[in-house]
Amino acid sequence: MFESLSSRFTSAFGALRSRGRISNSDIETTCAEIRQALLESDVAVSVVDSFVASISEKSLAALPTLQSGTNQGQVIFEIVNAQLIEILGGSERRVRFAKKAPTVIMLAGLQGAGKTTLAGKLAKFYADQGNTPLLVASDLQRPNAVTQLQVVGDSIGVPVFAPEGGNGVGDPVKVAQAGIEFARAKQYNMVIVDTAGRLGVDEDLMKEAIRIRDAVTPDEILFVVDAMMGQDAVRTAAAFLDGVGFDGVVLTKLDGDARGGAALSIASLTKRPIMFASMGEKLGDFDIFYPDRMASRILGLGDVATLAEQAKKAFDGDTSAKLEAKFASGEDFTLEDFLEQLQAMSKMGSMSKLLSMLPGSGAMKKAIDNFDEGEIVRTTAIVQSMTPTERRDPKVLNGSRRARIALGSGRAVSDVNNLVDRFSAAQKMMKQVRNGGMPAGMPPGMPAMSAPATKGVAQKKKSKSGNPAKRAIEEAQ
Amino acid sequence: MGLFSKFIAKIKGTNSFSPADWQELEQELLASDLGPTLTRTLIEQAKKVKSEDAESALSQILTEQLSSRSRDSLVNPNGLTVVMVVGVNGTGKTTSVAKLASTIKSAGSTVLIAAGDTFRAAAVDQLQTWGDRIGIPVVCGKANSDPASVAFDATQEAKRLGVDYLLIDTAGRLHNKNDLMAELEKVKRVVEKTSPVNEVLLVIDATTGQNGLSQATLFTESVTVTGIIVTKLDGSAKGGVALAIEKELDIPIKWVGTGESHTDFARFEPASYIAGLLS
């Protein structure tokens, strides 16, 4: 996401940085490049012009105050960064919980923006944090939207309140109202109301949304918008703001190659914060939107903060503690531990997504997109085809055992050999690290798992030095 | 739409267009999702327009941006015509399939629909509801089954029934996901084992911005798009990206969706589209 915007910014600043002394005309050139990049990214014309004007003004004002010898390019870069963060809404904003449960969240947006999927993602996000959400199916318009919500609810184990089958039958306002009553009676602490998609210009449907709003008095109305949307995003957002109104914005389909200019426009023109970002087909592909992190990403600085958080989430406390103890006590790191790490890694989401959060990833976007996710699955299959004894002590792996494992995992014997060789090398390396006097425990405040986890990654990378994406991880470590 | 109406009025009345006017025109063109490149081209060419024949000259300029390829549906004259409908998530593929099927049916041909979106929750049900509504049979597989196998079964079924058209709905996918694009290629390949795919229609949401270009490029690379369906043209979006796609990639727009009912679907008329931009 935002990649091509990011690469345009990178090249604009590259030119600027290479100069010792920056002149007014350098700033003009950079601003013109930024303008073009933003327009190609679907940022609304008016937003682009005011953004560029403000950068240019601030940069020109800053220029005379700079001593020679300071990195002038960096100063300009900081100005742009600050401006981007500001336009994206400053700091992140969380959902305001109601003083008296349930907290009611209502979703609104155009058709096809991804509301129903998002309802599921939002529910999962809060259920994972210990809340008890209830999904309410108030989209009675689109054929089988209700069924879709039910399937989504089932798959994440969140109940769905759906008294009406939909397909144009039933009163969405009554459903929403009854949903709140139901939640109150059954003591759910959160209600997420999915509503029918509507066009900004459709007054009837907008009135219906307003009636739902008035009936359920939501604590938050979230406007769901497709990151691929063009210049019309601004008009649509304005229509929704005037109509049903909204408190925050959710961006969907951020995993595409859209440059997400709509996000900048909407945040800037409606003064409503972007609260969440949704980026993938799985119901866990969802997170709070952090303006500063997004600005870093647009400017090609990567998003290490998110990466670290995801690692923390995926490597749960138990596994981490166990491994840490193991590492400290001098026990060998076995293939069983390796398997656990592989599984935890796949929990973190796709490898390409993780890679794209690394600094400088904009430059190798293509390679990242083509990352072979199957590699993790195949490696996992090989380890899973081993017996517990073999996993604990790979030395017992003779020819016939290897042939059996290859058969069991559907891979060639050479793949098995490869894995075992790489693994022994990594094991040896870990021993060296430990004997080299590394402190037994991790320093406090660091995610306990981070050291062994990265080992696992590094080890996997070794085999694939030919793949630039993987090499990048290796180099980044 | 009337993007150029002000320009025409002004140039006819005063025979002049000030720099501020040009800037305003540029902003309007950009705001219609034509994109910076096409906008620049159009403005450069418009600057040469003389006041006497402003309308016809502009109409000429715009027509030149459109694809010169035929907008007729590609059909198999002797036997089954297979049409695949592809696109990113949420553009209205399933609805378009239903509308297209209904259009073909009212023209007197027989149609079968394959519910190839086995991924999104309840997409198959959505299509089946449509099928019931418009009276067209729908072949479905199980949820999460291989879409290629559903398409293959449907092709066999279409041949057995001897219908004129088979419309294959596919799951929405983001064009930059290689694995999902490979899956789409597989669907096409598997169908082509027994019957050629005559037409691949890409569904583009009129509210899409410049990303539409990227969608069209990558879908064409993977399954050779032969035509475009622009949906949700009933909103406030001007769908300028469609013109950008025609210009950049030379893929003709064949159909437009303009509403929620199955009859809100029509062939793309370039003449009236351009007239709309001018008036």
HADDOCK unambig.tbl for C-alpha pairs under 7 A between the chains (distance, minus, plus):
assign (segid A and resid 39 and name CA) (segid B and resid 36 and name CA) 6.46 0.50 0.50
assign (segid A and resid 40 and name CA) (segid B and resid 35 and name CA) 6.30 0.50 0.50
assign (segid A and resid 40 and name CA) (segid B and resid 36 and name CA) 6.28 0.50 0.50
assign (segid A and resid 40 and name CA) (segid B and resid 210 and name CA) 6.57 0.50 0.50
assign (segid A and resid 41 and name CA) (segid B and resid 210 and name CA) 6.79 0.50 0.50
assign (segid A and resid 42 and name CA) (segid B and resid 209 and name CA) 5.85 0.50 0.50
assign (segid A and resid 42 and name CA) (segid B and resid 210 and name CA) 6.36 0.50 0.50
assign (segid A and resid 44 and name CA) (segid B and resid 31 and name CA) 6.93 0.50 0.50
assign (segid A and resid 45 and name CA) (segid B and resid 27 and name CA) 6.34 0.50 0.50
assign (segid A and resid 45 and name CA) (segid B and resid 30 and name CA) 6.99 0.50 0.50
assign (segid A and resid 45 and name CA) (segid B and resid 31 and name CA) 6.81 0.50 0.50
assign (segid A and resid 112 and name CA) (segid B and resid 90 and name CA) 3.79 0.50 0.50
assign (segid A and resid 112 and name CA) (segid B and resid 91 and name CA) 5.98 0.50 0.50
assign (segid A and resid 112 and name CA) (segid B and resid 92 and name CA) 6.99 0.50 0.50
assign (segid A and resid 113 and name CA) (segid B and resid 90 and name CA) 6.25 0.50 0.50
assign (segid A and resid 114 and name CA) (segid B and resid 90 and name CA) 6.73 0.50 0.50
assign (segid A and resid 143 and name CA) (segid B and resid 126 and name CA) 5.08 0.50 0.50
assign (segid A and resid 143 and name CA) (segid B and resid 129 and name CA) 6.52 0.50 0.50
assign (segid A and resid 144 and name CA) (segid B and resid 122 and name CA) 6.48 0.50 0.50
assign (segid A and resid 144 and name CA) (segid B and resid 125 and name CA) 6.22 0.50 0.50
assign (segid A and resid 144 and name CA) (segid B and resid 126 and name CA) 4.98 0.50 0.50
assign (segid A and resid 147 and name CA) (segid B and resid 122 and name CA) 5.84 0.50 0.50
assign (segid A and resid 148 and name CA) (segid B and resid 121 and name CA) 4.85 0.50 0.50
assign (segid A and resid 148 and name CA) (segid B and resid 122 and name CA) 4.61 0.50 0.50
assign (segid A and resid 151 and name CA) (segid B and resid 121 and name CA) 5.93 0.50 0.50
assign (segid A and resid 152 and name CA) (segid B and resid 121 and name CA) 6.68 0.50 0.50
assign (segid A and resid 199 and name CA) (segid B and resid 235 and name CA) 5.75 0.50 0.50
assign (segid A and resid 200 and name CA) (segid B and resid 235 and name CA) 6.77 0.50 0.50
assign (segid A and resid 201 and name CA) (segid B and resid 235 and name CA) 6.06 0.50 0.50
assign (segid A and resid 201 and name CA) (segid B and resid 236 and name CA) 6.56 0.50 0.50
assign (segid A and resid 228 and name CA) (segid B and resid 208 and name CA) 5.75 0.50 0.50
assign (segid A and resid 228 and name CA) (segid B and resid 209 and name CA) 6.20 0.50 0.50
assign (segid A and resid 228 and name CA) (segid B and resid 211 and name CA) 6.04 0.50 0.50
assign (segid A and resid 229 and name CA) (segid B and resid 207 and name CA) 5.60 0.50 0.50
assign (segid A and resid 229 and name CA) (segid B and resid 208 and name CA) 4.40 0.50 0.50
assign (segid A and resid 229 and name CA) (segid B and resid 209 and name CA) 5.14 0.50 0.50
assign (segid A and resid 230 and name CA) (segid B and resid 33 and name CA) 6.17 0.50 0.50
assign (segid A and resid 230 and name CA) (segid B and resid 207 and name CA) 5.76 0.50 0.50
assign (segid A and resid 230 and name CA) (segid B and resid 208 and name CA) 4.86 0.50 0.50
assign (segid A and resid 230 and name CA) (segid B and resid 209 and name CA) 3.27 0.50 0.50
assign (segid A and resid 230 and name CA) (segid B and resid 210 and name CA) 6.66 0.50 0.50
assign (segid A and resid 231 and name CA) (segid B and resid 31 and name CA) 5.33 0.50 0.50
assign (segid A and resid 231 and name CA) (segid B and resid 32 and name CA) 6.56 0.50 0.50
assign (segid A and resid 231 and name CA) (segid B and resid 33 and name CA) 5.86 0.50 0.50
assign (segid A and resid 231 and name CA) (segid B and resid 209 and name CA) 6.40 0.50 0.50
assign (segid A and resid 232 and name CA) (segid B and resid 207 and name CA) 6.05 0.50 0.50
assign (segid A and resid 232 and name CA) (segid B and resid 237 and name CA) 5.32 0.50 0.50
assign (segid A and resid 256 and name CA) (segid B and resid 174 and name CA) 5.70 0.50 0.50
assign (segid A and resid 256 and name CA) (segid B and resid 176 and name CA) 6.18 0.50 0.50
assign (segid A and resid 257 and name CA) (segid B and resid 176 and name CA) 6.38 0.50 0.50
assign (segid A and resid 258 and name CA) (segid B and resid 211 and name CA) 5.48 0.50 0.50
assign (segid A and resid 369 and name CA) (segid B and resid 177 and name CA) 6.90 0.50 0.50
assign (segid A and resid 370 and name CA) (segid B and resid 178 and name CA) 6.48 0.50 0.50
